Amino acid sequence: MQRNLWLDLAGITFKIHRSFAISIVLINAILFFINYKLKYRYQFVNFLCGVVFLEVLSGVILTYFDMLALMQPIHLIAASLLFLLQIALYFQLQKAKSN
């Protein structure tokens, strides 16, 4: 099957995926703003937001450039890295909370 037809077949699943991605971007934008505004300057948060940017950029390229083959593994790896970073941040916050 041709890659450029995948989005047509995804239907509502793609719309849910996109809506979830928008919420992830908003949450991380707030996190970045808090990090910047309160002058915490945590590099971990900046790196996390950079991965979010890469994820969004690769997703947009996938959507508007007919599922460009190079972008699919980048999108999947960035999503996996983003998930791992968010879990690591959660555990760091839990550790700091218990101290």
SULWO-V941477 format. One record per pair of residues at least 6 apart in sequence whose ideal C-beta (glycine too) atoms are under 6 Angstrom apart, sorted by the first residue. I is the first residue (numbers start at 1). J is the second residue. D is the distance in Angstrom with one decimal. If there is no record, write none. Layout:
i;j;d
I;J;D
I;J;D
This chain:
i;j;d
3;67;3.7
4;66;3.6
4;67;5.7
6;67;5.6
7;14;5.7
28;49;5.5
28;52;4.6
31;45;5.9
32;49;4.5
35;42;5.5
35;45;4.3
48;85;4.9
51;78;5.8
51;81;5.5
51;82;4.9
54;78;4.8
55;78;4.3
55;79;5.9
55;82;5.7
58;71;4.8
58;74;4.7
58;75;4.1
59;75;5.8
61;68;5.8
61;71;4.8
62;71;4.9
62;75;5.9
